[in-house]
Amino acid sequence: MTRSLRIAQVAPPFERVPPRAYGGTERIVHGLVTELDRRGHEVTTFASGDSVMPGRHIETVPEALRPLGYAGDSLPYMQLTLHEVLARASEFDLIHAHMEWASLLLARVSPVPVVTTFHGRLDLPWADALLRNPPEGLVAISENQAGTHPDVPWAAVVHNGLRLNDMPFGSKRTDALCFVGRVVPEKGIVEAIEIAVAADRPLRIAAKAGPTAVERDYFENVFRPAMKAAGSLVEYLGELDQPDRDDLFAQSYATLMPGSWPEPFGLVLIESLACGTPVIARRVGGLPEILRDGIDGFFGDDVKGMAFKVDRVADLDRVAIRESVLDRFSVERMTDRYEAVYAARLDAARKKIAVGPGVAQGGDEGSEEPEPLAAHRMGTLARR
């Protein structure tokens, strides 16, 4: 893309941009905003007041809600964010929303084109109804995520990217495993403990404990007893900030991702690989699009299978692992893809204005695969 655009990036109000510790969507938003600004675009970010990023910043809440312990209804704060965006929508050429399902409403009522990226899972009870006759400009972060709704005319599949070049490479590598994530059953944190015990290796856990009653109950009555039963083999580090989390990856023998829920992407995976640290994971969600089995780590079907793969990690080339992920999942490559999506979205909007009313919306426009998605798949096949 050669011409500069006025772009609004809309982040949820629950974590700052970038997050101080845990937070996936907000890290992607920060990387994208920073790279778009570097390329000369005029970027405005709607985010919590404690966020820090280049360009213009519109505060949606004074401070990010999750670190304050807020565990109430998210809808009012989402509506406040939408209100702030719509009040200024005419100031932008394009709006890029990262608000999950609230983004659909924004896309339907905005007077300027909207690109919507879904960062979470889409196999939910209400998804079919909300994605029926969808607005244009929908982006998935993995082929697997898009595949949960194959009838949606996806504008593109854009794999996440981060600025990974500065990730530390393990000069102080230990024989310990690590787990990074949240203390919830779907992330497989208890299974990680079981794998460590079966493999007889130390495990260091950096995980966020949530504030809700269900999350606290799981922490106290499931996770803590499992950790106690493992004894000195397991160390709980709590929620780490990014530099300490990166050092944990770099110092670890391997990272465990035994969760059974369908990860739409898996930022922990590319962060670990960028430190040269292989990953042992379940074959779920978008992970097979990132992890090359037998090259970057191993897939296993259950605790026993993953524990069996632990010793095989020693045979992997950690330098090659790092070099590959830095190329495949860089913030520059992600931004290239989004610039292509922006150009296609704006071109479609201009053509619609030129043709006039009566042009079909969403899934009614025809059966041809949208150009950005077709280009992505051609690129994927070429890389294979």
C-alpha positions as CSV (number, residue, x, y, z in Angstrom):
1,M,0.0,0.0,0.0
2,T,1.6,3.3,-1.1
3,R,-0.9,6.0,0.2
4,S,-1.2,7.0,3.8
5,L,-4.5,6.1,5.5
6,R,-6.4,7.5,8.5
7,I,-6.9,4.3,10.4
8,A,-8.8,3.7,13.7
9,Q,-7.7,0.7,15.7
10,V,-10.3,-0.3,18.3
11,A,-9.1,-2.4,21.3
12,P,-11.2,-3.9,24.1
13,P,-11.1,-1.9,27.4
14,F,-10.0,-4.8,29.6
15,E,-6.2,-4.8,29.1
16,R,-3.9,-1.9,28.4
17,V,-2.2,-1.7,25.0
18,P,0.3,-3.3,25.3
19,P,-0.5,-5.4,28.3
20,R,1.8,-5.3,31.2
21,A,1.6,-9.1,31.6
22,Y,-1.0,-11.5,30.1
23,G,-3.0,-10.3,27.1
24,G,-3.0,-11.6,23.5
25,T,-5.3,-9.3,21.5
26,E,-3.7,-6.2,23.0
27,R,-0.2,-7.3,22.0
28,I,-1.3,-7.8,18.4
29,V,-3.0,-4.4,18.4
30,H,0.1,-2.7,19.8
31,G,2.4,-4.4,17.2
32,L,0.1,-3.5,14.3
33,V,-0.3,0.1,15.5
34,T,3.4,0.6,15.9
35,E,4.2,-0.9,12.4
36,L,1.4,1.1,10.7
37,D,2.7,4.3,12.3
38,R,6.2,3.5,11.1
39,R,4.9,3.0,7.6
40,G,3.4,6.5,7.6
41,H,-0.2,5.9,8.3
42,E,-2.2,8.2,10.6
43,V,-3.3,5.8,13.3
44,T,-5.8,6.5,16.2
45,T,-6.1,3.9,18.8
46,F,-9.2,3.5,21.0
47,A,-8.0,1.9,24.2
48,S,-7.8,2.2,28.0
49,G,-6.3,5.4,29.3
50,D,-3.2,3.7,30.7
51,S,-2.3,2.4,27.2
52,V,0.9,3.6,25.5
53,M,1.4,3.5,21.7
54,P,2.5,5.8,18.9
55,G,0.0,8.0,17.1
56,R,-3.3,9.4,18.5
57,H,-4.9,7.8,21.6
58,I,-8.6,8.1,22.5
59,E,-9.3,6.9,26.0
60,T,-12.2,4.5,26.4
61,V,-11.9,3.9,30.2
62,P,-9.4,5.6,32.5
63,E,-7.6,2.3,33.3
64,A,-7.7,-1.2,31.9
65,L,-10.5,-3.1,33.7
66,R,-9.1,-6.6,34.2
67,P,-6.0,-5.5,36.3
68,L,-8.3,-3.5,38.6
69,G,-10.1,-6.8,39.4
70,Y,-13.3,-6.0,37.4
71,A,-15.2,-9.2,36.8
72,G,-18.7,-7.8,36.0
73,D,-20.7,-7.4,32.9
74,S,-18.5,-6.4,29.9
75,L,-21.4,-5.2,27.7
76,P,-21.7,-1.6,29.1
77,Y,-18.0,-1.0,28.6
78,M,-18.1,-2.4,25.1
79,Q,-21.0,-0.1,24.3
80,L,-19.0,2.9,25.7
81,T,-16.2,2.0,23.3
82,L,-18.5,1.7,20.3
83,H,-20.0,5.1,21.2
84,E,-16.6,6.8,21.3
85,V,-15.7,5.2,17.9
86,L,-18.9,6.1,16.2
87,A,-18.8,9.7,17.5
88,R,-15.5,10.1,15.5
89,A,-16.0,7.7,12.7
90,S,-16.1,10.3,10.0
91,E,-12.5,11.3,10.9
92,F,-11.1,8.0,9.4
93,D,-10.8,6.3,6.1
94,L,-11.2,2.9,7.8
95,I,-11.8,1.4,11.2
96,H,-10.2,-1.9,12.3
97,A,-12.0,-3.4,15.2
98,H,-10.7,-6.1,17.6
99,M,-13.8,-6.2,19.8
100,E,-15.0,-9.7,19.0
101,W,-18.8,-9.9,18.6
102,A,-19.3,-6.2,19.4
103,S,-17.4,-5.5,16.2
104,L,-20.2,-6.9,14.1
105,L,-22.6,-4.1,15.3
106,L,-19.9,-1.5,14.6
107,A,-19.4,-2.8,11.1
108,R,-23.2,-2.7,10.4
109,V,-23.7,0.9,11.5
110,S,-20.4,2.6,10.7
111,P,-20.5,5.3,8.0
112,V,-16.9,4.3,7.0
113,P,-15.6,0.8,6.0
114,V,-14.8,-1.6,8.9
115,V,-12.3,-4.5,9.1
116,T,-13.1,-6.9,11.9
117,T,-10.6,-9.4,13.3
118,F,-11.8,-12.2,15.5
119,H,-9.2,-13.2,18.1
120,G,-11.2,-15.7,20.1
121,R,-13.0,-18.9,19.4
122,L,-16.0,-18.9,17.0
123,D,-17.6,-22.3,17.8
124,L,-20.1,-20.8,20.1
125,P,-23.9,-21.2,20.4
126,W,-24.8,-17.8,19.1
127,A,-22.2,-17.6,16.3
128,D,-24.3,-19.0,13.5
129,A,-27.1,-16.4,14.1
130,L,-24.7,-13.4,14.4
131,L,-22.7,-14.5,11.3
132,R,-25.8,-14.9,9.1
133,N,-25.6,-12.4,6.2
134,P,-22.4,-10.9,7.8
135,P,-20.9,-7.5,7.1
136,E,-17.9,-7.3,4.8
137,G,-14.3,-7.2,6.0
138,L,-14.2,-10.1,8.4
139,V,-10.8,-11.5,9.2
140,A,-9.8,-14.8,10.9
141,I,-6.4,-15.4,12.5
142,S,-6.1,-19.0,11.4
143,E,-7.6,-21.3,8.7
144,N,-9.0,-23.5,11.6
145,Q,-10.8,-20.5,13.1
146,A,-12.3,-19.6,9.7
147,G,-13.2,-23.2,9.0
148,T,-15.7,-23.2,11.9
149,H,-17.9,-21.0,9.7
150,P,-17.0,-22.1,6.1
151,D,-20.0,-20.2,4.6
152,V,-18.8,-16.8,5.8
153,P,-17.1,-14.8,3.0
154,W,-13.9,-14.2,4.9
155,A,-12.0,-11.2,3.6
156,A,-8.7,-12.9,4.7
157,V,-7.0,-15.2,7.1
158,V,-4.2,-13.2,8.7
159,H,-1.9,-15.1,11.0
160,N,-0.8,-13.1,14.1
161,G,2.7,-11.6,14.1
162,L,4.9,-10.1,16.8
163,R,8.2,-8.2,16.9
164,L,10.2,-11.3,17.8
165,N,13.7,-10.4,16.9
166,D,14.6,-9.2,20.4
167,M,13.4,-12.4,22.1
168,P,16.2,-13.9,24.1
169,F,17.9,-17.1,22.9
170,G,18.6,-19.6,25.7
171,S,22.2,-19.1,26.8
172,K,21.1,-20.3,30.3
173,R,19.0,-23.2,29.2
174,T,17.9,-25.6,32.0
175,D,16.3,-29.0,31.9
176,A,13.0,-27.6,33.2
177,L,9.7,-27.4,31.3
178,C,7.5,-24.4,31.4
179,F,3.8,-23.6,31.1
180,V,2.5,-20.1,30.3
181,G,-1.2,-19.2,30.2
182,R,-4.2,-19.0,32.5
183,V,-5.3,-21.1,35.5
184,V,-8.4,-22.6,33.8
185,P,-9.2,-26.2,32.8
186,E,-9.3,-25.6,29.1
187,K,-5.6,-24.5,29.0
188,G,-4.5,-27.9,30.4
189,I,-2.6,-26.5,33.3
190,V,-3.2,-29.6,35.5
191,E,-2.2,-31.8,32.6
192,A,1.0,-29.9,32.3
193,I,1.8,-30.9,35.9
194,E,1.0,-34.5,35.1
195,I,3.3,-34.5,32.1
196,A,6.1,-33.0,34.2
197,V,5.6,-35.7,36.8
198,A,5.5,-38.5,34.2
199,A,8.7,-37.2,32.5
200,D,10.4,-36.5,35.9
201,R,11.3,-33.0,35.0
202,P,10.9,-29.7,36.8
203,L,8.0,-27.5,35.7
204,R,7.8,-23.7,36.1
205,I,4.3,-22.2,35.7
206,A,3.7,-18.6,34.8
207,A,-0.1,-18.2,34.7
208,K,-2.8,-15.7,35.4
209,A,-5.4,-16.6,38.1
210,G,-8.7,-15.0,37.2
211,P,-11.0,-13.0,39.5
212,T,-14.3,-14.7,39.0
213,A,-15.8,-17.1,41.5
214,V,-15.5,-20.1,39.0
215,E,-11.8,-19.3,38.3
216,R,-11.0,-18.9,42.0
217,D,-12.7,-22.2,42.8
218,Y,-10.7,-24.0,40.2
219,F,-7.5,-22.4,41.5
220,E,-8.1,-23.4,45.1
221,N,-9.8,-26.8,44.7
222,V,-8.2,-28.2,41.5
223,F,-4.9,-26.5,40.6
224,R,-3.5,-26.0,44.1
225,P,-4.0,-29.6,45.2
226,A,-2.4,-30.9,41.9
227,M,0.6,-28.6,42.5
228,K,0.9,-29.8,46.1
229,A,0.8,-33.5,45.0
230,A,3.7,-32.8,42.6
231,G,5.8,-31.5,45.4
232,S,9.0,-29.6,44.7
233,L,8.9,-30.6,41.0
234,V,6.5,-27.7,40.3
235,E,7.1,-24.0,40.9
236,Y,4.2,-21.5,40.5
237,L,5.5,-18.1,39.4
238,G,2.2,-16.3,39.1
239,E,1.6,-13.8,36.3
240,L,4.9,-12.5,34.8
241,D,5.5,-9.3,32.9
242,Q,6.8,-9.7,29.3
243,P,10.6,-9.6,30.0
244,D,10.4,-12.1,32.7
245,R,8.1,-14.3,30.7
246,D,10.5,-14.2,27.7
247,D,13.4,-15.2,30.0
248,L,11.3,-18.1,31.2
249,F,10.9,-19.3,27.7
250,A,14.5,-18.9,26.9
251,Q,15.7,-20.8,29.9
252,S,13.3,-23.7,29.5
253,Y,14.0,-27.1,27.9
254,A,10.5,-27.1,26.3
255,T,7.1,-25.4,26.6
256,L,3.9,-27.4,27.3
257,M,0.6,-26.6,25.7
258,P,-1.6,-29.5,26.6
259,G,-4.9,-27.6,26.5
260,S,-7.9,-29.3,24.8
261,W,-9.7,-26.2,23.7
262,P,-9.4,-25.1,20.0
263,E,-6.8,-22.3,20.2
264,P,-7.6,-19.9,17.4
265,F,-3.9,-19.1,17.1
266,G,-1.6,-19.5,20.1
267,L,0.8,-16.6,20.8
268,V,2.5,-18.6,23.5
269,L,3.6,-21.0,20.7
270,I,5.4,-18.4,18.5
271,E,6.9,-16.7,21.6
272,S,8.4,-19.9,22.8
273,L,9.7,-20.8,19.3
274,A,11.3,-17.4,18.9
275,C,13.4,-18.2,22.0
276,G,14.4,-21.4,20.3
277,T,12.4,-23.4,22.8
278,P,10.4,-26.3,21.3
279,V,6.8,-26.9,22.2
280,I,4.9,-30.1,23.1
281,A,1.2,-29.6,22.4
282,R,-2.1,-31.2,21.6
283,R,-3.1,-31.0,17.9
284,V,-6.0,-28.6,18.4
285,G,-7.3,-25.4,16.8
286,G,-4.8,-23.4,14.8
287,L,-1.7,-24.9,16.4
288,P,-0.9,-27.3,13.4
289,E,-0.7,-24.2,11.2
290,I,2.2,-23.0,13.3
291,L,4.0,-26.0,14.9
292,R,5.8,-28.3,12.4
293,D,5.6,-31.7,14.1
294,G,9.1,-33.2,14.6
295,I,10.8,-29.8,13.6
296,D,9.5,-27.2,16.1
297,G,8.4,-29.7,18.7
298,F,5.8,-32.5,18.9
299,F,2.1,-33.1,19.1
300,G,0.7,-35.6,21.5
301,D,-2.8,-36.9,22.0
302,D,-2.8,-37.2,25.8
303,V,-0.6,-36.8,28.9
304,K,1.1,-40.1,28.3
305,G,1.8,-39.3,24.7
306,M,3.2,-35.9,25.4
307,A,5.3,-37.1,28.3
308,F,6.8,-39.7,25.9
309,K,7.9,-36.9,23.5
310,V,9.8,-34.8,26.1
311,D,13.2,-36.6,25.8
312,R,13.0,-36.3,22.0
313,V,13.1,-32.5,22.2
314,A,16.9,-32.8,22.7
315,D,17.3,-33.8,19.0
316,L,15.7,-30.6,17.6
317,D,17.6,-27.7,16.0
318,R,16.8,-24.7,18.2
319,V,18.6,-22.2,15.9
320,A,16.5,-23.3,12.9
321,I,13.4,-23.2,15.0
322,R,14.0,-19.6,15.9
323,E,14.9,-18.5,12.4
324,S,11.8,-20.0,10.9
325,V,9.3,-18.4,13.3
326,L,11.0,-15.0,13.0
327,D,10.3,-15.2,9.3
328,R,6.8,-16.8,9.3
329,F,5.2,-14.7,12.1
330,S,6.8,-11.3,12.1
331,V,4.9,-8.2,12.7
332,E,6.0,-6.9,9.3
333,R,4.4,-9.9,7.5
334,M,1.2,-9.5,9.5
335,T,1.0,-5.8,8.6
336,D,1.6,-6.5,4.9
337,R,-1.4,-8.7,5.0
338,Y,-3.6,-6.2,6.8
339,E,-2.6,-3.4,4.4
340,A,-3.8,-5.7,1.6
341,V,-7.1,-6.3,3.4
342,Y,-7.5,-2.5,4.0
343,A,-6.9,-1.8,0.3
344,A,-9.4,-4.4,-0.8
345,R,-12.0,-3.2,1.7
346,L,-11.6,0.4,0.6
347,D,-11.7,-0.5,-3.1
348,A,-14.9,-2.5,-2.6
349,A,-16.5,0.4,-0.7
350,R,-15.6,2.8,-3.5
351,K,-17.0,0.5,-6.2
352,K,-20.2,0.1,-4.2
353,I,-20.6,3.9,-4.0
354,A,-20.0,4.2,-7.7
355,V,-22.6,1.5,-8.6
356,G,-25.2,2.9,-6.2
357,P,-27.8,1.2,-4.0
358,G,-28.9,-2.3,-4.5
359,V,-25.5,-4.0,-4.3
360,A,-25.7,-7.3,-2.3
361,Q,-24.1,-7.5,1.1
362,G,-22.0,-10.1,2.8
363,G,-22.6,-13.7,1.7
364,D,-25.0,-12.6,-1.1
365,E,-22.2,-11.2,-3.3
366,G,-21.3,-14.4,-5.0
367,S,-19.4,-17.6,-4.6
368,E,-15.9,-16.6,-5.6
369,E,-13.4,-16.6,-2.8
370,P,-12.4,-13.1,-1.7
371,E,-9.1,-12.0,-3.3
372,P,-7.1,-11.5,0.0
373,L,-8.1,-14.9,1.3
374,A,-7.2,-16.5,-2.0
375,A,-3.8,-14.8,-2.0
376,H,-3.2,-16.0,1.6
377,R,-4.0,-19.6,0.6
378,M,-1.7,-19.4,-2.5
379,G,1.1,-18.1,-0.2
380,T,0.5,-20.9,2.3
381,L,0.7,-23.5,-0.5
382,A,3.9,-21.9,-1.8
383,R,5.5,-22.0,1.6
384,R,4.7,-25.7,1.9
